[in-house]
Amino acid sequence: MIIVQVKEGENIEKALKKFKRKFEKTGVVKELRSRQQFDKPSVKKRLKMERAIYVQKLQRNED
């Protein structure tokens, strides 16, 4: 359960924004979308490898 602390007099839009941020961090929507379709293990492995290569390139560019 997501709990958002709302200060007295705080704007409802601001509280809603906090809720949305916390909800996104939980990864529920991402998991739900991934469960809607089946990906072969080979496809998952390839995507994981591509992501790792992308992250390494980003890290090299930072240095």
Backbone as a chain_set.jsonl record, in Angstrom:
{"seq": "MIIVQVKEGENIEKALKKFKRKFEKTGVVKELRSRQQFDKPSVKKRLKMERAIYVQKLQRNED", "coords": {"N": [[0.837, -1.171, 0.0], [0.535, 2.184, -0.824], [1.51, 5.061, 0.807], [0.987, 8.452, 1.161], [2.221, 11.288, 2.567], [0.475, 14.111, 3.396], [0.74, 17.49, 3.8], [-0.803, 19.953, 5.897], [-2.904, 22.133, 4.235], [-1.665, 21.74, 1.838], [-1.509, 21.607, -1.689], [-3.767, 19.705, -3.677], [-3.046, 18.742, -6.17], [-0.293, 18.629, -5.989], [0.036, 16.645, -4.064], [-1.038, 14.503, -5.451], [0.83, 14.267, -7.477], [3.04, 13.41, -5.998], [2.082, 10.903, -5.223], [1.874, 9.621, -7.719], [4.585, 9.527, -8.467], [5.643, 7.823, -6.467], [4.19, 5.532, -7.054], [5.115, 4.878, -9.621], [7.745, 4.184, -9.015], [7.415, 1.742, -7.773], [7.056, -0.092, -9.807], [4.875, -1.495, -10.75], [3.201, -1.107, -13.005], [4.982, -1.538, -15.095], [5.641, -4.238, -14.714], [3.123, -5.378, -15.07], [2.628, -4.854, -17.79], [4.675, -6.381, -18.916], [3.792, -8.913, -18.31], [1.629, -9.253, -19.937], [2.285, -10.22, -22.385], [4.098, -12.965, -23.815], [7.528, -13.491, -23.733], [10.162, -15.022, -25.379], [12.8, -16.904, -23.816], [15.282, -16.516, -25.083], [14.968, -14.066, -26.338], [14.609, -12.391, -24.136], [17.151, -12.644, -22.996], [18.744, -11.524, -24.996], [17.8, -8.857, -25.034], [18.497, -8.106, -22.46], [21.269, -8.209, -22.655], [21.724, -6.224, -24.587], [20.88, -3.987, -23.162], [22.778, -3.961, -21.107], [25.097, -3.402, -22.557], [24.453, -0.845, -23.479], [24.324, 0.574, -21.05], [26.974, 0.355, -20.199], [28.25, 1.868, -22.194], [27.217, 4.392, -21.591], [28.363, 4.787, -19.065], [31.067, 4.854, -19.703], [31.161, 7.193, -21.2], [30.665, 9.045, -19.238], [33.025, 9.153, -17.779]], "CA": [[0.0, 0.0, 0.0], [1.294, 3.42, -0.935], [1.051, 6.102, 1.713], [1.539, 9.756, 0.831], [2.003, 12.253, 3.641], [0.009, 15.396, 2.875], [0.807, 18.538, 4.81], [-2.013, 20.757, 5.983], [-2.921, 23.246, 3.298], [-0.927, 21.395, 0.617], [-2.329, 21.512, -2.888], [-4.111, 18.322, -4.013], [-2.279, 18.361, -7.352], [1.053, 18.305, -5.526], [-0.07, 15.343, -3.399], [-1.263, 13.526, -6.506], [2.116, 14.112, -8.147], [3.841, 12.564, -5.106], [1.544, 9.558, -5.328], [2.249, 9.069, -9.019], [6.022, 9.234, -8.412], [5.838, 6.628, -5.647], [3.596, 4.409, -7.775], [6.025, 4.529, -10.71], [8.927, 3.539, -8.444], [7.112, 0.362, -7.397], [7.216, -0.922, -11.004], [3.681, -2.309, -10.957], [2.739, -0.964, -14.384], [5.986, -2.181, -15.952], [5.459, -5.676, -14.565], [1.838, -5.724, -15.677], [2.803, -4.862, -19.247], [5.521, -7.507, -19.306], [3.018, -10.149, -18.153], [0.576, -9.321, -20.939], [2.755, -10.99, -23.535], [5.166, -13.895, -23.511], [8.785, -13.307, -24.447], [11.008, -16.208, -25.319], [14.009, -16.689, -23.009], [16.363, -16.009, -25.917], [14.69, -12.649, -26.565], [14.91, -11.725, -22.873], [18.607, -12.634, -22.834], [19.287, -10.559, -25.954], [17.456, -7.519, -24.56], [19.302, -7.855, -21.267], [22.627, -7.956, -23.131], [21.716, -4.913, -25.238], [20.793, -2.983, -22.097], [24.076, -3.928, -20.425], [26.031, -2.7, -23.448], [24.047, 0.558, -23.461], [24.715, 1.146, -19.757], [28.436, 0.468, -20.207], [28.606, 3.011, -23.037], [26.914, 5.594, -20.832], [29.351, 4.913, -17.993], [32.34, 5.253, -20.32], [31.048, 8.583, -21.609], [30.72, 9.871, -18.036], [34.421, 9.292, -17.333]], "C": [[0.885, 1.238, 0.0], [0.674, 4.472, -0.03], [1.767, 7.397, 1.358], [1.202, 10.711, 1.969], [1.634, 13.599, 3.02], [0.02, 16.409, 4.013], [-0.487, 19.356, 4.785], [-1.901, 21.954, 5.048], [-2.178, 22.962, 1.999], [-1.908, 21.185, -0.536], [-2.56, 20.04, -3.247], [-3.331, 17.841, -5.237], [-0.868, 17.939, -6.962], [1.068, 16.926, -4.853], [-0.264, 14.23, -4.427], [0.032, 13.237, -7.259], [3.049, 13.214, -7.322], [3.407, 11.104, -5.208], [1.984, 8.892, -6.628], [3.716, 8.68, -9.047], [6.286, 7.952, -7.63], [5.318, 5.39, -6.371], [4.516, 3.952, -8.901], [7.24, 3.786, -10.188], [8.669, 2.095, -8.059], [7.241, -0.588, -8.585], [6.015, -1.799, -11.314], [3.247, -2.274, -12.421], [3.695, -1.675, -15.345], [5.838, -3.703, -15.907], [4.174, -6.145, -15.223], [1.963, -5.805, -17.195], [3.645, -6.039, -19.695], [4.772, -8.828, -19.197], [1.934, -10.294, -19.211], [1.004, -10.114, -22.163], [3.919, -11.869, -23.117], [6.381, -13.568, -24.369], [9.619, -14.564, -24.281], [12.246, -15.9, -24.477], [15.171, -16.119, -23.821], [16.199, -14.515, -26.182], [15.006, -11.861, -25.305], [16.413, -11.577, -22.685], [19.239, -11.59, -23.756], [19.017, -9.123, -25.51], [18.278, -7.135, -23.333], [20.74, -7.509, -21.659], [22.719, -6.581, -23.785], [21.665, -3.795, -24.201], [22.119, -2.841, -21.367], [25.106, -3.175, -21.261], [25.733, -1.2, -23.433], [24.505, 1.242, -22.169], [26.229, 1.326, -19.69], [28.893, 1.651, -21.051], [28.343, 4.321, -22.301], [27.946, 5.85, -19.736], [30.704, 5.35, -18.541], [32.32, 6.72, -20.709], [31.089, 9.528, -20.412], [32.166, 10.146, -17.615], [35.237, 10.079, -18.282]], "O": [[1.865, 1.315, 0.741], [-0.526, 4.739, -0.091], [2.993, 7.438, 1.265], [0.032, 10.915, 2.291], [2.387, 14.154, 2.22], [-0.61, 16.207, 5.051], [-1.169, 19.43, 3.763], [-0.915, 22.691, 5.077], [-2.07, 23.842, 1.145], [-3.0, 20.646, -0.352], [-1.647, 19.223, -3.132], [-2.992, 16.661, -5.331], [-0.313, 17.002, -7.537], [1.996, 16.141, -5.049], [0.289, 13.141, -4.28], [0.297, 12.094, -7.633], [3.754, 12.368, -7.871], [4.234, 10.195, -5.27], [2.414, 7.738, -6.631], [4.07, 7.63, -9.584], [7.055, 7.096, -8.068], [5.932, 4.325, -6.309], [4.677, 2.75, -9.111], [7.724, 2.858, -10.836], [9.603, 1.294, -8.021], [7.51, -1.774, -8.392], [6.138, -2.758, -12.074], [2.957, -3.318, -13.005], [3.261, -2.332, -16.292], [5.902, -4.371, -16.939], [4.146, -7.196, -15.864], [1.449, -6.739, -17.811], [3.372, -6.637, -20.736], [5.087, -9.773, -19.921], [1.373, -11.38, -19.361], [0.158, -10.625, -22.897], [4.641, -11.549, -22.172], [6.269, -13.391, -25.582], [9.758, -15.097, -23.18], [12.691, -14.754, -24.431], [15.958, -15.327, -23.304], [17.186, -13.782, -26.241], [15.601, -10.785, -25.378], [16.896, -10.524, -22.267], [20.149, -10.864, -23.356], [19.899, -8.269, -25.598], [18.699, -5.987, -23.187], [21.353, -6.622, -21.065], [23.686, -5.852, -23.563], [22.333, -2.773, -24.352], [22.538, -1.73, -21.045], [25.896, -2.398, -20.726], [26.651, -0.382, -23.381], [25.015, 2.363, -22.202], [26.712, 2.337, -19.181], [29.823, 2.361, -20.669], [29.145, 5.251, -22.376], [28.351, 6.99, -19.507], [31.407, 6.135, -17.905], [33.325, 7.418, -20.574], [31.499, 10.681, -20.547], [32.487, 11.241, -17.152], [36.429, 10.284, -18.049]]}, "num_chains": 1, "name": "protein.A"}
